[in-house]
Amino acid sequence: MSASLALTHLVPLAKEVDENKVTPGVLGFIVFAVMALAVWGLMKSMSRHMGKVDFEEAPDDKSGASGKTAATAATAAGKTTGTPKPQQG
């Protein structure tokens, strides 16, 4: 009953709006605001996750050995090159 009463009061207001002018209205603003908040939240989450990643740099190959030999030596020493450390906890 109250919905129909509210509708009867809003219908005359809708006729006063210029029919040649198109605006996004309140619904457009709400959709835009929700999308903006979602993007902000995703960027904050991505920043937090990227902060947890710890990349080790590949060791310099100053001895003149081939790349395959240096990779083998690094693997034997327990170091992997170019891969992130596994996270604990």
DSSP file with accessible surface (Angstrom, degrees, kcal/mol):
  #  RESIDUE AA STRUCTURE BP1 BP2  ACC     N-H-->O    O-->H-N    N-H-->O    O-->H-N    TCO  KAPPA ALPHA  PHI   PSI    X-CA   Y-CA   Z-CA
    1    1 A M     >        0   0  198      0, 0.0     4,-1.7     0, 0.0     5,-0.1   0.000 360.0 360.0 360.0 -44.2    0.0    0.0    0.0
    2    2 A S  H  >  +     0   0   96      1,-0.2     4,-2.4     2,-0.2     5,-0.2   0.821 360.0  56.9 -69.6 -30.5    2.8    2.4    0.9
    3    3 A A  H  > S+     0   0   75      2,-0.2     4,-2.2     1,-0.2    -1,-0.2   0.916 108.0  46.4 -66.0 -40.8    4.7    1.6   -2.3
    4    4 A S  H  > S+     0   0   70      2,-0.2     4,-2.0     1,-0.2    -2,-0.2   0.874 111.9  51.9 -69.4 -33.8    1.7    2.6   -4.5
    5    5 A L  H  X S+     0   0  100     -4,-1.7     4,-1.2     2,-0.2    -2,-0.2   0.926 111.2  46.8 -66.4 -42.6    1.2    5.8   -2.4
    6    6 A A  H  X S+     0   0   51     -4,-2.4     4,-1.6     1,-0.2    -2,-0.2   0.887 110.5  53.8 -65.4 -37.9    4.9    6.7   -3.0
    7    7 A L  H  X S+     0   0  108     -4,-2.2     4,-2.0     1,-0.2    -1,-0.2   0.893 104.2  54.3 -65.0 -38.6    4.6    5.9   -6.7
    8    8 A T  H  < S+     0   0   84     -4,-2.0    -1,-0.2     1,-0.2    -2,-0.2   0.815 110.1  47.7 -67.3 -27.3    1.6    8.2   -7.1
    9    9 A H  H  X S+     0   0  127     -4,-1.2     4,-0.6    -3,-0.2    -1,-0.2   0.796 113.6  47.0 -81.0 -27.8    3.7   11.1   -5.6
   10   10 A L  H  X S+     0   0  105     -4,-1.6     4,-1.8     2,-0.2    -2,-0.2   0.756  96.9  70.8 -85.7 -25.8    6.7   10.4   -7.8
   11   11 A V  H  X S+     0   0   74     -4,-2.0     4,-1.3     1,-0.2     3,-0.2   0.933  97.8  49.0 -61.2 -45.1    4.9   10.0  -11.1
   12   12 A P  H  > S+     0   0   74      0, 0.0     4,-0.7     0, 0.0    -1,-0.2   0.891 109.8  53.6 -63.0 -32.1    4.0   13.8  -11.4
   13   13 A L  H >< S+     0   0   94     -4,-0.6     3,-0.6     1,-0.2     4,-0.5   0.859 103.6  56.6 -67.9 -33.5    7.7   14.6  -10.6
   14   14 A A  H >< S+     0   0   63     -4,-1.8     3,-0.8     1,-0.2    -1,-0.2   0.819 100.7  57.4 -68.4 -29.4    8.9   12.4  -13.4
   15   15 A K  H 3< S+     0   0  148     -4,-1.3    -1,-0.2     1,-0.2    -2,-0.2   0.762  97.5  62.3 -72.8 -22.6    6.8   14.3  -15.9
   16   16 A E  T << S+     0   0  151     -4,-0.7    -1,-0.2    -3,-0.6     2,-0.2   0.682  83.0  98.1 -76.4 -15.9    8.6   17.5  -15.0
   17   17 A V  S <  S-     0   0   93     -3,-0.8     2,-0.4    -4,-0.5    -3,-0.0  -0.503  88.8-107.7 -73.8 138.0   11.9   16.1  -16.2
   18   18 A D    >   -     0   0   95     -2,-0.2     3,-1.1     1,-0.2    -1,-0.1  -0.509  24.2-152.8 -66.5 120.4   12.9   17.2  -19.7
   19   19 A E  T 3  S+     0   0  153     -2,-0.4    -1,-0.2     1,-0.2    -2,-0.0   0.659  91.4  59.8 -73.3 -15.0   12.4   14.1  -21.9
   20   20 A N  T 3  S+     0   0  149      2,-0.0     2,-0.6     1,-0.0    -1,-0.2   0.556  91.4  80.2 -87.1 -10.2   15.1   15.2  -24.3
   21   21 A K    <   -     0   0  145     -3,-1.1     2,-0.5     2,-0.0    -1,-0.0  -0.886  66.3-160.8-102.6 122.3   17.8   15.3  -21.7
   22   22 A V        +     0   0  137     -2,-0.6    -3,-0.1     3,-0.0    -2,-0.0  -0.887  14.5 172.5-106.0 127.6   19.3   11.9  -20.8
   23   23 A T        -     0   0   90     -2,-0.5     5,-0.1     1,-0.1    -2,-0.0  -0.948  39.1-127.1-129.9 153.1   21.2   11.5  -17.4
   24   24 A P     >  -     0   0  112      0, 0.0     4,-1.3     0, 0.0     3,-0.2   0.798  48.6-166.1 -70.1 -28.4   22.6    8.5  -15.7
   25   25 A G  H  >  -     0   0   41      1,-0.2     4,-1.6     2,-0.2     5,-0.1  -0.150  43.3 -44.3  75.8-168.8   20.7    9.2  -12.5
   26   26 A V  H  > S+     0   0  109      1,-0.2     4,-2.7     2,-0.2     5,-0.2   0.889 135.0  56.0 -68.6 -39.7   21.2    7.8   -9.1
   27   27 A L  H  > S+     0   0  130      1,-0.2     4,-2.6     2,-0.2     5,-0.2   0.922 106.6  50.8 -61.6 -41.1   21.5    4.2  -10.3
   28   28 A G  H  X S+     0   0   29     -4,-1.3     4,-2.3     1,-0.2    -1,-0.2   0.901 111.1  48.8 -62.2 -40.7   24.4    5.2  -12.7
   29   29 A F  H  X S+     0   0  141     -4,-1.6     4,-2.8     2,-0.2    -2,-0.2   0.923 111.1  49.6 -65.2 -42.6   26.2    6.9   -9.8
   30   30 A I  H  X S+     0   0   86     -4,-2.7     4,-2.5     2,-0.2     5,-0.2   0.930 111.7  48.0 -64.0 -43.3   25.7    3.9   -7.5
   31   31 A V  H  X S+     0   0   75     -4,-2.6     4,-2.4     1,-0.2    -1,-0.2   0.931 113.6  47.6 -62.8 -44.3   27.0    1.5  -10.1
   32   32 A F  H  X S+     0   0  143     -4,-2.3     4,-2.5    -5,-0.2    -2,-0.2   0.919 111.9  49.8 -63.2 -42.5   30.0    3.7  -10.8
   33   33 A A  H  X S+     0   0   32     -4,-2.8     4,-2.4     2,-0.2    -2,-0.2   0.912 110.9  49.2 -65.1 -40.9   30.8    4.1   -7.0
   34   34 A V  H  X S+     0   0   91     -4,-2.5     4,-2.3     1,-0.2    -1,-0.2   0.924 112.1  48.4 -65.2 -41.4   30.6    0.3   -6.5
   35   35 A M  H  X S+     0   0  118     -4,-2.4     4,-2.4    -5,-0.2    -2,-0.2   0.902 110.9  51.0 -65.2 -39.7   33.0   -0.3   -9.4
   36   36 A A  H  X S+     0   0   49     -4,-2.5     4,-2.4     1,-0.2    -2,-0.2   0.920 110.9  48.0 -64.4 -41.8   35.4    2.4   -8.1
   37   37 A L  H  X S+     0   0  118     -4,-2.4     4,-2.5     2,-0.2    -2,-0.2   0.892 110.9  51.9 -65.4 -37.2   35.4    0.8   -4.6
   38   38 A A  H  X S+     0   0   54     -4,-2.3     4,-2.5     2,-0.2    -2,-0.2   0.926 110.7  47.0 -65.4 -43.5   36.0   -2.7   -6.1
   39   39 A V  H  X S+     0   0   87     -4,-2.4     4,-2.6     2,-0.2     5,-0.2   0.922 112.0  51.1 -64.4 -41.7   38.9   -1.4   -8.2
   40   40 A W  H  X S+     0   0  161     -4,-2.4     4,-2.2     1,-0.2    -2,-0.2   0.931 111.6  47.3 -61.6 -44.4   40.4    0.3   -5.1
   41   41 A G  H  X S+     0   0   31     -4,-2.5     4,-2.4     1,-0.2    -2,-0.2   0.901 112.1  49.5 -64.3 -41.2   40.0   -2.9   -3.1
   42   42 A L  H  X S+     0   0  123     -4,-2.5     4,-2.6     2,-0.2    -1,-0.2   0.896 110.9  49.6 -65.5 -40.3   41.6   -5.0   -5.8
   43   43 A M  H  X S+     0   0  109     -4,-2.6     4,-2.4     2,-0.2    -2,-0.2   0.905 111.6  49.1 -65.4 -39.7   44.6   -2.6   -6.1
   44   44 A K  H  X S+     0   0  113     -4,-2.2     4,-2.1    -5,-0.2    -2,-0.2   0.926 112.9  47.3 -65.8 -41.7   45.1   -2.6   -2.4
   45   45 A S  H  X S+     0   0   40     -4,-2.4     4,-2.5     2,-0.2    -2,-0.2   0.910 111.9  50.2 -64.9 -42.8   45.0   -6.4   -2.3
   46   46 A M  H  X S+     0   0  101     -4,-2.6     4,-2.8     1,-0.2     5,-0.2   0.913 109.4  51.5 -62.9 -40.8   47.4   -6.7   -5.2
   47   47 A S  H  X S+     0   0   83     -4,-2.4     4,-1.6     1,-0.2    -1,-0.2   0.911 110.7  48.6 -63.1 -41.5   49.8   -4.2   -3.6
   48   48 A R  H  X S+     0   0  148     -4,-2.1     4,-0.9     1,-0.2    -2,-0.2   0.924 113.5  46.4 -64.5 -42.7   49.8   -6.3   -0.4
   49   49 A H  H  X S+     0   0  103     -4,-2.5     4,-0.7     1,-0.2     3,-0.5   0.885 111.1  51.1 -69.8 -37.8   50.4   -9.6   -2.2
   50   50 A M  H >< S+     0   0  116     -4,-2.8     3,-0.5     1,-0.2    -1,-0.2   0.817 104.1  59.6 -69.0 -28.7   53.2   -8.1   -4.4
   51   51 A G  H 3< S+     0   0   65     -4,-1.6    -1,-0.2    -5,-0.2    -2,-0.2   0.787 101.2  55.3 -67.5 -26.3   54.8   -6.9   -1.2
   52   52 A K  H 3< S+     0   0  126     -4,-0.9     2,-0.3    -3,-0.5    -1,-0.2   0.713  86.2  96.9 -79.0 -20.3   55.0  -10.4    0.1
   53   53 A V    <<  -     0   0   54     -4,-0.7     2,-0.6    -3,-0.5    -3,-0.0  -0.527  56.4-166.0 -76.0 131.5   56.9  -11.7   -3.0
   54   54 A D        -     0   0   78     31,-0.3    31,-1.6    -2,-0.3     2,-0.4  -0.914   4.6-167.5-122.1 103.8   60.7  -11.9   -2.5
   55   55 A F  B     -A   84   0A 125     -2,-0.6     2,-0.4    29,-0.2    -2,-0.0  -0.757  10.1-145.9 -92.9 135.1   62.6  -12.3   -5.7
   56   56 A E        -     0   0   69     27,-0.6    26,-0.7    -2,-0.4     2,-0.2  -0.813  20.1-123.2 -95.5 139.9   66.3  -13.2   -5.6
   57   57 A E        -     0   0  176     -2,-0.4     3,-0.1    24,-0.1    26,-0.1  -0.510  29.9-102.9 -78.9 150.4   68.5  -11.8   -8.3
   58   58 A A        -     0   0   60     -2,-0.2    -1,-0.1    23,-0.1     3,-0.1  -0.480  44.7-106.1 -68.6 139.7   70.5  -14.1  -10.5
   59   59 A P        -     0   0   86      0, 0.0     2,-0.2     0, 0.0    -1,-0.1  -0.359  36.8-102.4 -68.4 147.3   74.1  -14.2   -9.5
   60   60 A D        -     0   0  127      1,-0.1     2,-1.1    -3,-0.1     3,-0.2  -0.480  24.1-139.1 -68.7 140.4   76.6  -12.4  -11.7
   61   61 A D    >   +     0   0   76      1,-0.2     3,-0.5    -2,-0.2    -1,-0.1  -0.646  46.0 146.2-102.3  76.1   78.6  -14.7  -13.9
   62   62 A K  T 3   +     0   0  180     -2,-1.1    -1,-0.2     1,-0.2    -2,-0.0   0.607  57.6  73.5 -86.6 -12.4   82.0  -13.1  -13.7
   63   63 A S  T 3  S-     0   0  103     -3,-0.2    -1,-0.2     1,-0.1    -2,-0.1   0.600 104.3-119.7 -80.1 -10.5   84.0  -16.4  -13.9
   64   64 A G    <   +     0   0   69     -3,-0.5    -2,-0.1     1,-0.2     3,-0.1   0.571  62.7 145.6  87.3   6.2   83.3  -16.7  -17.6
   65   65 A A        -     0   0   34      1,-0.1    -1,-0.2     2,-0.1    -2,-0.0  -0.368  56.3 -95.1 -75.0 158.2   81.5  -20.1  -17.2
   66   66 A S     >  -     0   0   67      1,-0.1     4,-2.2    -2,-0.1     5,-0.2  -0.275  33.3-109.9 -68.7 162.9   78.6  -20.9  -19.5
   67   67 A G  H  > S+     0   0   55      1,-0.2     4,-2.3     2,-0.2     5,-0.2   0.860 118.0  54.8 -62.8 -34.1   75.0  -20.2  -18.3
   68   68 A K  H  > S+     0   0  171      2,-0.2     4,-2.2     1,-0.2    -1,-0.2   0.920 108.9  47.2 -68.5 -39.6   74.3  -23.9  -18.0
   69   69 A T  H  > S+     0   0   79      2,-0.2     4,-2.5     1,-0.2    -2,-0.2   0.904 112.3  49.7 -68.0 -40.0   77.3  -24.4  -15.7
   70   70 A A  H  X S+     0   0   34     -4,-2.2     4,-2.4     2,-0.2    -2,-0.2   0.902 111.1  49.4 -66.7 -38.4   76.4  -21.4  -13.6
   71   71 A A  H  X S+     0   0   40     -4,-2.3     4,-2.3     2,-0.2    -2,-0.2   0.905 111.6  49.2 -67.1 -37.7   72.8  -22.6  -13.2
   72   72 A T  H  X S+     0   0   90     -4,-2.2     4,-2.4     2,-0.2    -2,-0.2   0.919 111.9  48.3 -66.9 -41.5   74.0  -26.1  -12.2
   73   73 A A  H  X S+     0   0   58     -4,-2.5     4,-1.8     2,-0.2    -2,-0.2   0.899 112.0  49.3 -66.0 -39.3   76.4  -24.6   -9.7
   74   74 A A  H  <>S+     0   0   11     -4,-2.4     5,-2.9     2,-0.2     4,-0.3   0.900 111.8  48.6 -67.8 -38.6   73.6  -22.4   -8.2
   75   75 A T  H ><5S+     0   0   94     -4,-2.3     3,-1.2     1,-0.2    -2,-0.2   0.910 110.4  51.0 -67.3 -39.3   71.2  -25.3   -8.0
   76   76 A A  H 3<5S+     0   0   90     -4,-2.4    -1,-0.2     1,-0.3    -2,-0.2   0.851 107.9  53.3 -66.3 -31.3   73.9  -27.4   -6.3
   77   77 A A  T 3<5S-     0   0   76     -4,-1.8    -1,-0.3     2,-0.2    -2,-0.2   0.517 123.2-106.9 -80.8  -5.2   74.5  -24.6   -3.8
   78   78 A G  T < 5S+     0   0   65     -3,-1.2     2,-0.5    -4,-0.3    -3,-0.2   0.585  82.2 120.5  93.0   8.9   70.7  -24.6   -3.0
   79   79 A K      < -     0   0  132     -5,-2.9     2,-0.4    -6,-0.2    -1,-0.3  -0.919  46.5-157.8-109.9 133.0   69.9  -21.4   -4.8
   80   80 A T        -     0   0   77     -2,-0.5     2,-0.4     3,-0.1     3,-0.3  -0.877  18.2-132.6-105.4 141.9   67.5  -21.2   -7.7
   81   81 A T  S    S+     0   0   61     -2,-0.4   -24,-0.1     1,-0.2   -23,-0.1  -0.776  76.9   1.9 -99.3 134.8   67.8  -18.3  -10.0
   82   82 A G  S    S+     0   0   57    -26,-0.7    -1,-0.2    -2,-0.4   -25,-0.1   0.565 100.7 108.0  76.7  10.0   64.9  -16.1  -11.2
   83   83 A T  S    S-     0   0   65     -3,-0.3   -27,-0.6   -27,-0.1    -1,-0.2  -0.917  70.2-110.8-121.0 147.6   62.2  -17.8   -9.1
   84   84 A P  B     -A   55   0A  68      0, 0.0   -29,-0.2     0, 0.0   -31,-0.1  -0.368  34.8-105.5 -73.9 154.2   60.5  -16.5   -6.0
   85   85 A K        -     0   0   99    -31,-1.6   -31,-0.3     1,-0.1     2,-0.1  -0.519  39.9-105.5 -70.8 144.9   61.1  -18.0   -2.6
   86   86 A P        -     0   0  119      0, 0.0     2,-0.3     0, 0.0    -1,-0.1  -0.487  36.4-120.8 -70.9 140.5   58.2  -20.1   -1.2
   87   87 A Q        -     0   0  123     -2,-0.1     2,-0.4     2,-0.0   -34,-0.0  -0.621  21.9-146.2 -83.2 141.2   56.2  -18.4    1.5
   88   88 A Q              0   0  188     -2,-0.3    -1,-0.0     1,-0.1     0, 0.0  -0.888 360.0 360.0-108.8 139.1   56.0  -20.0    4.9
   89   89 A G              0   0  129     -2,-0.4    -1,-0.1     0, 0.0    -2,-0.0   0.300 360.0 360.0  89.0 360.0   53.0  -19.8    7.2
